[in-house]
Amino acid sequence: MESMKGPVVFFDLYNTILRRTTAGWEIIPGAEALLDLSEATRLGVLCNLSPGHTRQDLKQVLQSVGLYDRFIPELVIVASELPTPLPDRRAFAVAAALAEVPIEQCVFVSASISVLIAAAAAGARTFQVNNATAIPASSPVAQDEAGEPTLLAMRAAAPAVDGSLLLAGEVDEDTGPTFVLKGRIVTMIRGQSGGVIDRGWIAVRKGKIAAIGPDATPIPAPFNNAVTLDTAGTIYPGLIDLHNHLAYDVLPLWKVPKQYTNRGQWPRHKEYAPQVQLPINVLGAYAPTARSIVRYIEAKALIGGTTSAQGVRSKQGGMTKLYRGAMRNIEQTDDPRLPEAGSKVLNYKRGNAKDTAAFKSALSNHKAYFYHLSEGTDDEARSHFTDLVQANLIGPALVGIHSLGLTGGNLRTLAQKGAKVIWSPFSNLLLYGKTLDLKALKESEVLFAIGCDWAPTGSKNLLEELKVARDVSNKQGGVLTSQDLVEAATASAAQILAWDQFVGTLKNGAFADLVVIAGVDGDPYDHLIDAVEAKVSLVVVHGTPRYGDAAMMTKLHTDAAHPPEALKIGGVDKSFYAFSTSSPLNDLSLSDATKILKEAMADLPAFKEKSENDTANLLALGADTGFALELDNEYDLVAETPTESVASADGGDGGELLAPGATVAKSIELDELEVNVGTYWDRVAGEANIGDLGKVLKDAYK
């Protein structure tokens, strides 16, 4: 077919015009009629593929059913090879650019409602193919008054297809097993009478909570034959970690050398680069260890009950992408129902027109824009808040991470402007010896959530961070209740993201993001905060059981082709299921990832030399160096910190600051998956700025 600059119709394939049978791919009956358009109309394909599959695979599929020649070759586009796969609106913009027409002249045809919504949001015209009845033999196609094609209201059939097949469709579609969980239920719905159901059930189907109720209410008839599991535990919404530099979470707790007053100081210490910055840079630049880091940290978060967190950014083939696996990634949701968040780690540069424009654009384009705001206790830290005020950069999308240097008045300003705060108390105490004034926080009525920060100067998971938060609250007079704290890791976090319709609470129609903690005794909120990793009985993300007690996972697991991986946590047999059609790591087990990381970290200089040689050889051959990590907590220390702050960090003796040419440490421990193991308590005991918190934590894990 000869290419022309006319209007374009792009087709999704999975469940749209093709289906998979035992004999291979075939055209859905009548679907070819969709392709019978005028000669002036160009036809293209825009779809995702499963990890590891390329445009050549797509070409072979289309050729096998005799359809490849119906499409313009340059308009056969594999969106999952782009930095922004479907349903990201930018994928449609790329397709329109390749077609060399305004996006308004593009029609997108799909069976996926979420992808169609994203296409419409991007400015394309859309046509829905439904899973109801077969496509009629004649497909009415008309033109509008401008002579452009208009697909009329017809519906096409497509049977349910295994989402792991080649044409994967949308990444986060509502699929998954049907089951019923019983136990004590903590809905986290504010102000609701009966928000805690002492004994109840939750019915899950296709990734969502289909029904929920007390034992006195019968389970709906459609679930009579579903797998039903009495958890003997308390069921909560999945935990949401709104501040974590996840890629660094393989590193152990760093011994903070002294008490600092702003975040530009401690990275200059002579021990920081060898023990934190250089190890993660070396490990993250080499594909085998970079992939292992992602597998390990995702398991670490799930083991602590986390179902959503800030993302991990990867690089491969010259493209940067956010990693998407078993957990929800708040910066790449692949679901238009869940707005994607943005983030900025570097300080806003006052008076810099380019930085100001970028900040304003980010605030207007996101429901939640995370910014490290006033991390520290001195005038330098506080000045970054003033900079935002003077530039009129405080608004509803702003989420101030740490906000440690803010006064009560500053917090009220955030609240009045609709901005929010993320509190990371353990990190604050470790580095600065103090954390937020909780009375001022509560009186300001600013919406806040809790985040772990990262393993080098923060908690291993939200269960540990919640214990720190409760101790801080107790020491400040019990300003925040245990319910307040659990809300900060569930309902409030979801509200900050504008996800509260779907996650953060347990209700009909919400996504089935759940965590089950063994036992049903005592206050339900303290019950969660008291929990250690071994007590996490089950973690479900979008209706898929991802981690939990081995017996529960065995009963609920439905993917025979990808069995869960066995492991022990706190002496308890557990299972971890990481397979995801969107993940490039499906060939990597947690066990193998752990082994790879331990071997590399045991002799970092030798590993650095080997990895650099391997990379040089690949580059010499013109080959792709493979999967790598783009780190999100690296910044220019000179540009970020004024001279007076450097002098303060040095303490006047000139011997603490990093000298040029620092080298990576000989070895470093891999941070354990759970708290109460290894050398962790020895490391905590060596921290000078946390008072008796170390003893409080250790007692909590006995």
C-alpha positions as semicolon CSV with decimal commas, in nm:
position;residue;x (nm);y (nm);z (nm)
1;M;0,000;0,000;0,000
2;E;0,141;0,339;-0,099
3;S;0,187;0,587;0,183
4;M;-0,018;0,910;0,162
5;K;-0,059;1,201;0,400
6;G;-0,427;1,126;0,458
7;P;-0,617;1,044;0,777
8;V;-0,504;0,738;0,974
9;V;-0,683;0,463;1,163
10;F;-0,461;0,287;1,419
11;F;-0,568;-0,055;1,546
12;D;-0,493;-0,222;1,875
13;L;-0,470;-0,599;1,818
14;Y;-0,528;-0,793;2,139
15;N;-0,902;-0,854;2,174
16;T;-0,962;-0,616;1,883
17;I;-0,892;-0,785;1,548
18;L;-0,686;-1,088;1,652
19;R;-0,730;-1,367;1,905
20;R;-0,516;-1,661;2,015
21;T;-0,628;-2,021;1,966
22;T;-0,456;-2,353;2,025
23;A;-0,360;-2,348;1,657
24;G;-0,208;-1,998;1,675
25;W;-0,330;-1,649;1,596
26;E;-0,647;-1,592;1,395
27;I;-0,861;-1,299;1,284
28;I;-1,171;-1,247;1,498
29;P;-1,471;-1,333;1,276
30;G;-1,577;-1,025;1,081
31;A;-1,288;-0,813;1,207
32;E;-1,145;-0,774;0,857
33;A;-1,446;-0,559;0,777
34;L;-1,297;-0,295;1,007
35;L;-1,010;-0,261;0,760
36;D;-1,231;-0,191;0,459
37;L;-1,186;0,184;0,448
38;S;-1,143;0,428;0,162
39;E;-0,819;0,445;-0,035
40;A;-0,753;0,785;0,120
41;T;-0,734;0,631;0,465
42;R;-0,408;0,485;0,589
43;L;-0,411;0,194;0,832
44;G;-0,164;0,145;1,116
45;V;-0,111;-0,066;1,425
46;L;-0,036;0,070;1,772
47;C;-0,009;-0,191;2,047
48;N;0,201;-0,318;2,336
49;L;0,384;-0,650;2,325
50;S;0,492;-0,873;2,609
51;P;0,851;-0,823;2,736
52;G;1,115;-0,965;2,504
53;H;0,903;-0,936;2,188
54;T;0,980;-0,691;1,909
55;R;0,833;-0,535;1,599
56;Q;0,962;-0,833;1,399
57;D;0,745;-1,063;1,611
58;L;0,445;-0,841;1,542
59;K;0,520;-0,846;1,169
60;Q;0,532;-1,226;1,172
61;V;0,198;-1,248;1,353
62;L;0,033;-1,014;1,102
63;Q;0,187;-1,205;0,812
64;S;0,065;-1,536;0,954
65;V;-0,296;-1,417;0,929
66;G;-0,251;-1,237;0,598
67;L;-0,296;-0,885;0,732
68;Y;0,050;-0,729;0,723
69;D;0,009;-0,587;0,372
70;R;-0,309;-0,406;0,479
71;F;-0,102;-0,166;0,693
72;I;0,153;0,104;0,613
73;P;0,483;-0,055;0,730
74;E;0,615;0,257;0,905
75;L;0,284;0,285;1,090
76;V;0,312;-0,062;1,247
77;I;0,423;0,067;1,587
78;V;0,513;-0,133;1,897
79;A;0,428;0,109;2,179
80;S;0,604;-0,102;2,444
81;E;0,935;-0,026;2,268
82;L;0,876;0,346;2,332
83;P;0,976;0,517;2,658
84;T;0,600;0,576;2,702
85;P;0,403;0,257;2,618
86;L;0,025;0,237;2,606
87;P;-0,185;0,370;2,763
88;D;0,044;0,672;2,806
89;R;-0,103;0,958;2,603
90;R;0,241;1,032;2,457
91;A;0,238;0,701;2,266
92;F;-0,052;0,835;2,060
93;A;0,139;1,158;1,995
94;V;0,434;0,953;1,865
95;A;0,200;0,761;1,634
96;A;0,051;1,084;1,497
97;A;0,400;1,227;1,444
98;L;0,507;0,919;1,247
99;A;0,191;0,952;1,038
100;E;0,273;1,322;0,986
101;V;-0,080;1,435;1,062
102;P;-0,239;1,623;1,352
103;I;-0,353;1,383;1,621
104;E;-0,712;1,497;1,559
105;Q;-0,691;1,316;1,223
106;C;-0,609;0,984;1,393
107;V;-0,870;0,729;1,494
108;F;-0,773;0,463;1,751
109;V;-0,966;0,134;1,754
110;S;-0,946;-0,093;2,060
111;A;-1,140;-0,319;2,294
112;S;-0,964;-0,165;2,595
113;I;-1,165;0,111;2,760
114;S;-0,868;0,249;2,954
115;V;-0,657;0,274;2,639
116;L;-0,942;0,443;2,453
117;I;-0,979;0,695;2,736
118;A;-0,609;0,772;2,711
119;A;-0,635;0,807;2,331
120;A;-0,922;1,051;2,368
121;A;-0,728;1,248;2,630
122;A;-0,441;1,273;2,382
123;G;-0,675;1,426;2,125
124;A;-0,734;1,124;1,900
125;R;-1,076;1,005;1,791
126;T;-1,173;0,664;1,920
127;F;-1,383;0,363;1,836
128;Q;-1,460;0,088;2,087
129;V;-1,474;-0,279;1,991
130;N;-1,681;-0,468;2,247
131;N;-1,676;-0,828;2,371
132;A;-2,042;-0,896;2,305
133;T;-2,138;-1,038;1,967
134;A;-1,958;-1,121;1,646
135;I;-1,875;-0,842;1,406
136;P;-2,132;-0,829;1,128
137;A;-2,016;-0,937;0,783
138;S;-2,070;-0,584;0,653
139;S;-1,901;-0,309;0,850
140;P;-2,069;0,028;0,799
141;V;-1,801;0,293;0,757
142;A;-1,893;0,649;0,673
143;Q;-1,718;0,981;0,637
144;D;-1,789;1,297;0,828
145;E;-1,855;1,635;0,669
146;A;-1,482;1,692;0,629
147;G;-1,446;1,368;0,436
148;E;-1,258;1,192;0,716
149;P;-1,345;0,836;0,822
150;T;-1,596;0,784;1,102
151;L;-1,636;0,433;1,243
152;L;-2,001;0,385;1,334
153;A;-2,139;0,230;1,651
154;M;-2,073;-0,137;1,593
155;R;-1,946;-0,392;1,842
156;A;-1,706;-0,681;1,793
157;A;-1,666;-1,007;1,981
158;A;-1,350;-1,138;2,134
159;P;-1,329;-1,422;2,387
160;A;-1,123;-1,382;2,702
161;V;-0,755;-1,431;2,623
162;D;-0,466;-1,513;2,853
163;G;-0,306;-1,177;2,934
164;S;0,043;-1,328;2,921
165;L;0,020;-1,397;2,547
166;L;0,227;-1,208;2,290
167;L;-0,017;-0,924;2,229
168;A;-0,042;-0,818;2,587
169;G;-0,291;-0,534;2,556
170;E;-0,300;-0,284;2,841
171;V;-0,059;-0,353;3,123
172;D;-0,294;-0,296;3,412
173;E;-0,624;-0,422;3,280
174;D;-0,879;-0,554;3,529
175;T;-0,810;-0,926;3,524
176;G;-0,724;-1,178;3,790
177;P;-0,857;-1,463;4,000
178;T;-1,183;-1,477;4,192
179;F;-1,162;-1,547;4,565
180;V;-1,304;-1,452;4,904
181;L;-1,101;-1,351;5,210
182;K;-1,239;-1,367;5,563
183;G;-1,109;-1,191;5,872
184;R;-1,126;-0,866;6,066
185;I;-1,153;-0,584;5,810
186;V;-1,018;-0,231;5,860
187;T;-1,171;-0,030;5,575
188;M;-0,989;0,300;5,651
189;I;-1,299;0,490;5,533
190;R;-1,300;0,809;5,738
191;G;-1,605;0,890;5,944
192;Q;-1,784;0,572;5,843
193;S;-1,980;0,404;6,118
194;G;-1,853;0,049;6,136
195;G;-1,527;0,132;5,958
196;V;-1,384;-0,175;6,131
197;I;-1,571;-0,498;6,064
198;D;-1,480;-0,732;6,348
199;R;-1,564;-1,037;6,143
200;G;-1,632;-1,006;5,772
201;W;-1,547;-1,102;5,416
202;I;-1,412;-0,941;5,097
203;A;-1,499;-1,086;4,755
204;V;-1,237;-1,019;4,486
205;R;-1,292;-1,057;4,113
206;K;-1,098;-0,923;3,811
207;G;-0,868;-0,710;4,023
208;K;-1,141;-0,533;4,218
209;I;-1,335;-0,563;4,541
210;A;-1,666;-0,691;4,406
211;A;-1,838;-0,700;4,746
212;I;-1,757;-0,654;5,114
213;G;-1,960;-0,714;5,426
214;P;-1,987;-0,857;5,779
215;D;-2,039;-1,227;5,842
216;A;-2,406;-1,155;5,912
217;T;-2,448;-1,055;5,547
218;P;-2,450;-1,345;5,301
219;I;-2,170;-1,357;5,046
220;P;-2,326;-1,290;4,700
221;A;-2,432;-1,601;4,510
222;P;-2,178;-1,558;4,225
223;F;-1,905;-1,629;4,482
224;N;-2,057;-1,947;4,626
225;N;-1,805;-2,163;4,443
226;A;-1,508;-1,926;4,471
227;V;-1,196;-2,017;4,666
228;T;-1,267;-1,892;5,019
229;L;-0,985;-1,838;5,264
230;D;-1,020;-1,768;5,636
231;T;-0,710;-1,559;5,693
232;A;-0,732;-1,564;6,075
233;G;-0,597;-1,212;6,034
234;T;-0,680;-0,844;5,996
235;I;-0,725;-0,710;5,644
236;Y;-0,611;-0,355;5,555
237;P;-0,568;-0,156;5,235
238;G;-0,224;-0,206;5,083
239;L;0,038;0,032;5,220
240;I;0,146;0,326;5,001
241;D;0,504;0,454;5,038
242;L;0,512;0,809;4,905
243;H;0,881;0,874;4,955
244;N;1,146;0,617;4,877
245;H;1,459;0,617;4,664
246;L;1,404;0,248;4,597
247;A;1,717;0,179;4,394
248;Y;1,932;0,248;4,700
249;D;1,747;0,002;4,924
250;V;2,003;-0,275;4,875
251;L;2,247;-0,064;5,079
252;P;2,271;-0,103;5,459
253;L;2,210;0,166;5,719
254;W;2,491;0,422;5,698
255;K;2,659;0,537;6,017
256;V;2,576;0,908;6,012
257;P;2,898;1,083;6,121
258;K;2,743;1,382;6,299
259;Q;2,428;1,592;6,325
260;Y;2,364;1,805;6,018
261;T;2,146;2,107;5,947
262;N;2,061;2,064;5,577
263;R;2,072;1,794;5,313
264;G;2,357;1,947;5,117
265;Q;2,606;1,869;5,396
266;W;2,612;1,498;5,471
267;P;2,675;1,378;5,110
268;R;3,004;1,572;5,130
269;H;3,139;1,361;5,413
270;K;3,444;1,156;5,316
271;E;3,270;0,826;5,403
272;Y;2,950;0,893;5,207
273;A;3,074;0,840;4,851
274;P;3,273;0,519;4,921
275;Q;2,990;0,359;5,121
276;V;2,673;0,491;4,956
277;Q;2,712;0,686;4,633
278;L;2,983;0,486;4,457
279;P;2,853;0,135;4,545
280;I;2,507;0,202;4,403
281;N;2,650;0,372;4,096
282;V;2,874;0,073;4,027
283;L;2,598;-0,184;4,088
284;G;2,333;0,010;3,899
285;A;2,541;0,057;3,582
286;Y;2,585;-0,315;3,503
287;A;2,289;-0,517;3,372
288;P;2,318;-0,832;3,592
289;T;2,336;-0,634;3,917
290;A;2,097;-0,359;3,805
291;R;1,831;-0,619;3,727
292;S;1,903;-0,792;4,058
293;I;1,858;-0,466;4,248
294;V;1,511;-0,419;4,103
295;R;1,405;-0,775;4,180
296;Y;1,540;-0,750;4,536
297;I;1,394;-0,412;4,631
298;E;1,051;-0,498;4,493
299;A;1,044;-0,811;4,708
300;K;1,167;-0,611;5,007
301;A;0,881;-0,363;4,977
302;L;0,613;-0,631;4,929
303;I;0,743;-0,826;5,228
304;G;0,672;-0,515;5,436
305;G;0,315;-0,483;5,305
306;T;0,379;-0,207;5,050
307;T;0,167;-0,226;4,734
308;S;0,246;0,116;4,579
309;A;0,565;0,325;4,582
310;Q;0,763;0,580;4,388
311;G;0,928;0,429;4,085
312;V;1,259;0,291;3,970
313;R;1,390;0,447;3,650
314;S;1,580;0,219;3,414
315;K;1,785;0,272;3,099
316;Q;1,815;0,034;2,806
317;G;1,886;0,073;2,438
318;G;1,931;0,448;2,473
319;M;1,585;0,491;2,626
320;T;1,483;0,576;2,983
321;K;1,175;0,405;3,126
322;L;1,013;0,367;3,462
323;Y;1,017;0,007;3,575
324;R;0,676;-0,154;3,613
325;G;0,644;-0,489;3,788
326;A;0,452;-0,654;4,071
327;M;0,389;-0,332;4,268
328;R;0,212;-0,016;4,162
329;N;0,447;0,255;4,043
330;I;0,304;0,596;4,129
331;E;0,502;0,764;3,850
332;Q;0,392;0,518;3,580
333;T;0,053;0,367;3,648
334;D;-0,039;0,253;3,293
335;D;-0,395;0,324;3,399
336;P;-0,578;0,651;3,326
337;R;-0,788;0,599;3,638
338;L;-0,474;0,652;3,849
339;P;-0,303;0,985;3,765
340;E;0,074;0,959;3,739
341;A;0,286;1,160;3,981
342;G;0,595;1,365;3,903
343;S;0,900;1,436;4,119
344;K;1,194;1,673;4,163
345;V;1,491;1,600;4,389
346;L;1,716;1,897;4,310
347;N;1,648;2,230;4,478
348;Y;1,446;2,481;4,279
349;K;1,681;2,749;4,148
350;R;1,546;3,089;4,250
351;G;1,541;3,339;3,966
352;N;1,616;3,075;3,702
353;A;1,354;3,127;3,431
354;K;1,394;2,779;3,285
355;D;1,362;2,609;3,625
356;T;1,061;2,824;3,713
357;A;0,884;2,739;3,388
358;A;0,956;2,368;3,433
359;F;0,828;2,373;3,792
360;K;0,507;2,553;3,693
361;S;0,451;2,313;3,407
362;A;0,500;2,012;3,634
363;L;0,252;2,149;3,888
364;S;-0,010;2,206;3,619
365;N;0,042;1,866;3,455
366;H;0,024;1,649;3,768
367;K;-0,220;1,588;4,048
368;A;0,083;1,524;4,272
369;Y;0,431;1,667;4,219
370;F;0,683;1,552;4,483
371;Y;0,959;1,795;4,577
372;H;1,227;1,768;4,848
373;L;1,123;2,079;5,038
374;S;1,326;2,241;5,318
375;E;1,507;1,924;5,425
376;G;1,700;2,049;5,724
377;T;1,676;2,277;6,023
378;D;1,874;2,589;5,929
379;D;1,806;2,908;5,736
380;E;1,941;2,750;5,418
381;A;1,677;2,475;5,438
382;R;1,398;2,722;5,518
383;S;1,496;2,949;5,230
384;H;1,377;2,695;4,975
385;F;1,022;2,738;5,101
386;T;1,052;3,117;5,068
387;D;1,179;3,071;4,713
388;L;0,860;2,882;4,622
389;V;0,639;3,144;4,786
390;Q;0,806;3,431;4,600
391;A;0,774;3,248;4,267
392;N;0,408;3,156;4,334
393;L;0,494;2,785;4,310
394;I;0,280;2,655;4,595
395;G;-0,044;2,493;4,488
396;P;-0,261;2,180;4,519
397;A;-0,021;1,957;4,324
398;L;0,282;2,038;4,542
399;V;0,383;1,758;4,779
400;G;0,663;1,874;5,009
401;I;0,886;1,580;5,102
402;H;1,032;1,621;5,456
403;S;0,936;1,992;5,505
404;L;1,145;1,969;5,821
405;G;1,254;2,333;5,819
406;L;0,902;2,475;5,804
407;T;0,736;2,669;6,083
408;G;0,375;2,630;6,188
409;G;0,290;2,932;5,975
410;N;0,463;2,778;5,675
411;L;0,263;2,458;5,720
412;R;-0,059;2,659;5,736
413;T;0,039;2,827;5,409
414;L;0,078;2,486;5,248
415;A;-0,262;2,381;5,380
416;Q;-0,434;2,700;5,262
417;K;-0,289;2,651;4,913
418;G;-0,392;2,284;4,905
419;A;-0,033;2,153;4,913
420;K;0,067;1,841;5,107
421;V;0,354;1,701;5,315
422;I;0,541;1,369;5,329
423;W;0,686;1,284;5,670
424;S;0,994;1,058;5,701
425;P;1,070;1,069;6,075
426;F;1,347;0,807;6,092
427;S;1,551;0,976;5,820
428;N;1,499;1,317;5,983
429;L;1,621;1,190;6,320
430;L;1,918;0,999;6,181
431;L;2,051;1,298;5,986
432;Y;1,927;1,605;6,173
433;G;1,843;1,487;6,525
434;K;1,485;1,616;6,505
435;T;1,170;1,581;6,301
436;L;0,844;1,767;6,240
437;D;0,660;1,945;6,520
438;L;0,351;1,724;6,515
439;K;0,136;1,972;6,704
440;A;0,206;2,235;6,438
441;L;0,148;1,974;6,166
442;K;-0,190;1,875;6,305
443;E;-0,304;2,231;6,380
444;S;-0,218;2,338;6,025
445;E;-0,459;2,073;5,890
446;V;-0,220;2,007;5,602
447;L;-0,276;1,664;5,444
448;F;0,025;1,441;5,507
449;A;0,149;1,089;5,441
450;I;0,447;0,880;5,551
451;G;0,747;0,763;5,349
452;C;1,054;0,552;5,430
453;D;1,305;0,770;5,238
454;W;1,570;0,501;5,175
455;A;1,764;0,227;5,352
456;P;2,097;0,419;5,402
457;T;1,932;0,675;5,632
458;G;1,576;0,555;5,680
459;S;1,352;0,256;5,742
460;K;1,357;-0,078;5,562
461;N;0,981;-0,067;5,509
462;L;0,666;0,114;5,617
463;L;0,605;-0,121;5,910
464;E;0,930;0,001;6,064
465;E;0,862;0,365;5,972
466;L;0,520;0,347;6,139
467;K;0,685;0,227;6,461
468;V;0,922;0,525;6,449
469;A;0,630;0,761;6,383
470;R;0,433;0,626;6,678
471;D;0,730;0,667;6,911
472;V;0,780;1,027;6,793
473;S;0,412;1,100;6,846
474;N;0,421;0,950;7,195
475;K;0,722;1,163;7,286
476;Q;0,542;1,475;7,160
477;G;0,240;1,406;7,379
478;G;0,046;1,163;7,165
479;V;-0,052;1,427;6,910
480;L;-0,121;1,170;6,640
481;T;-0,321;0,856;6,712
482;S;-0,235;0,516;6,573
483;Q;-0,533;0,554;6,341
484;D;-0,389;0,885;6,213
485;L;-0,061;0,709;6,137
486;V;-0,220;0,416;5,953
487;E;-0,428;0,663;5,752
488;A;-0,102;0,835;5,655
489;A;0,014;0,511;5,490
490;T;-0,320;0,427;5,327
491;A;-0,619;0,662;5,282
492;S;-0,428;0,993;5,312
493;A;-0,155;0,872;5,076
494;A;-0,418;0,774;4,818
495;Q;-0,588;1,114;4,857
496;I;-0,258;1,294;4,793
497;L;-0,222;1,100;4,467
498;A;-0,589;1,158;4,371
499;W;-0,623;0,779;4,373
500;D;-0,871;0,766;4,661
501;Q;-1,158;0,641;4,445
502;F;-0,965;0,320;4,377
503;V;-0,702;0,254;4,647
504;G;-0,630;0,343;5,009
505;T;-0,964;0,218;5,143
506;L;-1,156;-0,109;5,124
507;K;-1,491;-0,061;4,951
508;N;-1,702;-0,194;4,666
509;G;-1,547;-0,116;4,329
510;A;-1,202;-0,029;4,465
511;F;-0,895;-0,207;4,336
512;A;-0,807;-0,514;4,541
513;D;-0,483;-0,381;4,694
514;L;-0,475;-0,555;5,032
515;V;-0,243;-0,655;5,313
516;V;-0,335;-0,915;5,575
517;I;-0,164;-0,913;5,916
518;A;-0,188;-1,233;6,119
519;G;-0,415;-1,213;6,425
520;V;-0,733;-1,025;6,516
521;D;-0,665;-0,912;6,875
522;G;-0,634;-0,564;7,022
523;D;-0,663;-0,222;6,867
524;P;-0,676;-0,272;6,488
525;Y;-0,447;0,025;6,412
526;D;-0,180;-0,066;6,668
527;H;-0,210;-0,422;6,536
528;L;-0,070;-0,306;6,201
529;I;0,198;-0,084;6,352
530;D;0,307;-0,365;6,587
531;A;0,344;-0,613;6,300
532;V;0,682;-0,748;6,192
533;E;0,750;-0,894;5,849
534;A;0,677;-1,252;5,952
535;K;0,323;-1,143;6,047
536;V;0,246;-1,023;5,694
537;S;0,023;-1,314;5,590
538;L;-0,080;-1,193;5,245
539;V;-0,019;-0,903;5,005
540;V;-0,251;-0,858;4,705
541;V;-0,194;-0,603;4,427
542;H;-0,480;-0,539;4,182
543;G;-0,637;-0,870;4,275
544;T;-0,318;-1,071;4,224
545;P;-0,170;-1,241;4,534
546;R;0,194;-1,134;4,530
547;Y;0,337;-1,242;4,865
548;G;0,233;-1,419;5,179
549;D;0,228;-1,734;5,386
550;A;0,308;-2,031;5,165
551;A;-0,019;-2,210;5,244
552;M;-0,230;-1,905;5,154
553;M;-0,039;-1,838;4,834
554;T;-0,075;-2,203;4,728
555;K;-0,450;-2,187;4,773
556;L;-0,490;-1,856;4,587
557;H;-0,229;-1,890;4,311
558;T;-0,372;-1,951;3,962
559;D;-0,076;-1,907;3,724
560;A;0,049;-2,264;3,679
561;A;0,310;-2,154;3,426
562;H;0,480;-1,926;3,679
563;P;0,486;-2,079;4,030
564;P;0,567;-1,856;4,328
565;E;0,917;-1,861;4,474
566;A;0,961;-2,005;4,822
567;L;1,147;-1,813;5,095
568;K;1,159;-1,786;5,472
569;I;1,092;-1,463;5,660
570;G;1,125;-1,466;6,038
571;G;1,135;-1,845;6,024
572;V;0,796;-1,858;5,849
573;D;0,749;-2,027;5,509
574;K;0,649;-1,759;5,258
575;S;0,595;-1,734;4,882
576;F;0,674;-1,450;4,643
577;Y;0,507;-1,418;4,300
578;A;0,674;-1,154;4,084
579;F;0,567;-1,248;3,731
580;S;0,416;-0,961;3,534
581;T;0,355;-0,931;3,162
582;S;0,514;-0,585;3,179
583;S;0,831;-0,691;3,360
584;P;1,168;-0,745;3,188
585;L;1,279;-0,952;3,490
586;N;1,056;-1,259;3,463
587;D;1,360;-1,481;3,412
588;L;1,523;-1,366;3,739
589;S;1,437;-1,520;4,076
590;L;1,478;-1,344;4,409
591;S;1,722;-1,614;4,516
592;D;1,944;-1,559;4,212
593;A;1,923;-1,181;4,249
594;T;2,032;-1,209;4,612
595;K;2,327;-1,429;4,518
596;I;2,439;-1,195;4,237
597;L;2,428;-0,891;4,465
598;K;2,610;-1,055;4,754
599;E;2,891;-1,173;4,528
600;A;2,931;-0,830;4,370
601;M;2,920;-0,643;4,703
602;A;3,175;-0,874;4,866
603;D;3,454;-0,725;4,651
604;L;3,335;-0,402;4,494
605;P;3,668;-0,290;4,339
606;A;3,704;-0,625;4,159
607;F;3,341;-0,614;4,052
608;K;3,383;-0,257;3,926
609;E;3,681;-0,357;3,713
610;K;3,501;-0,659;3,566
611;S;3,178;-0,473;3,491
612;E;3,362;-0,184;3,326
613;N;3,560;-0,427;3,108
614;D;3,244;-0,610;3,006
615;T;3,073;-0,283;2,922
616;A;3,371;-0,161;2,718
617;N;3,373;-0,487;2,519
618;L;3,002;-0,457;2,441
619;L;3,044;-0,097;2,328
620;A;3,340;-0,194;2,108
621;L;3,118;-0,451;1,938
622;G;2,842;-0,194;1,890
623;A;2,610;-0,387;2,123
624;D;2,359;-0,254;2,372
625;T;2,503;-0,258;2,725
626;G;2,165;-0,370;2,859
627;F;1,943;-0,283;3,154
628;A;2,083;-0,015;3,388
629;L;1,945;0,210;3,661
630;E;1,906;0,585;3,648
631;L;1,957;0,697;4,006
632;D;1,728;0,962;4,152
633;N;1,923;1,087;4,453
634;E;2,241;1,210;4,284
635;Y;2,301;1,583;4,269
636;D;2,574;1,841;4,222
637;L;2,698;1,905;4,573
638;V;2,874;2,229;4,482
639;A;2,568;2,377;4,311
640;E;2,329;2,255;4,578
641;T;2,504;2,381;4,890
642;P;2,626;2,731;4,981
643;T;2,981;2,777;5,108
644;E;2,869;2,857;5,464
645;S;2,682;2,527;5,482
646;V;2,996;2,340;5,376
647;A;3,193;2,504;5,655
648;S;2,924;2,403;5,901
649;A;2,933;2,044;5,779
650;D;3,310;2,028;5,813
651;G;3,297;2,145;6,170
652;G;3,602;2,363;6,114
653;D;3,863;2,087;6,124
654;G;3,892;2,043;5,748
655;G;3,924;1,665;5,781
656;E;3,571;1,540;5,727
657;L;3,486;1,652;5,376
658;L;3,521;1,430;5,073
659;A;3,850;1,463;4,892
660;P;3,868;1,442;4,510
661;G;3,921;1,094;4,368
662;A;3,724;0,896;4,627
663;T;3,718;0,522;4,562
664;V;3,448;0,266;4,628
665;A;3,457;0,069;4,955
666;K;3,624;-0,272;4,949
667;S;3,298;-0,441;5,043
668;I;2,955;-0,357;5,174
669;E;2,672;-0,567;5,315
670;L;2,355;-0,634;5,122
671;D;2,075;-0,492;5,336
672;E;1,857;-0,777;5,460
673;L;1,497;-0,812;5,346
674;E;1,367;-0,782;5,702
675;V;1,458;-0,580;6,010
676;N;1,532;-0,824;6,290
677;V;1,826;-1,008;6,131
678;G;2,198;-0,973;6,062
679;T;2,391;-0,673;6,189
680;Y;2,098;-0,432;6,179
681;W;2,069;-0,365;6,551
682;D;2,445;-0,311;6,579
683;R;2,417;-0,050;6,307
684;V;2,121;0,119;6,477
685;A;2,312;0,123;6,807
686;G;2,591;0,314;6,635
687;E;2,365;0,602;6,532
688;A;2,434;0,910;6,743
689;N;2,133;1,130;6,667
690;I;1,831;0,915;6,757
691;G;1,837;0,903;7,139
692;D;1,664;0,593;7,276
693;L;1,479;0,518;6,951
694;G;1,711;0,226;6,879
695;K;1,608;0,053;7,201
696;V;1,240;0,128;7,136
697;L;1,264;-0,028;6,792
698;K;1,458;-0,331;6,905
699;D;1,202;-0,398;7,179
700;A;0,923;-0,372;6,920
701;Y;1,084;-0,651;6,717
702;K;1,141;-0,894;7,003
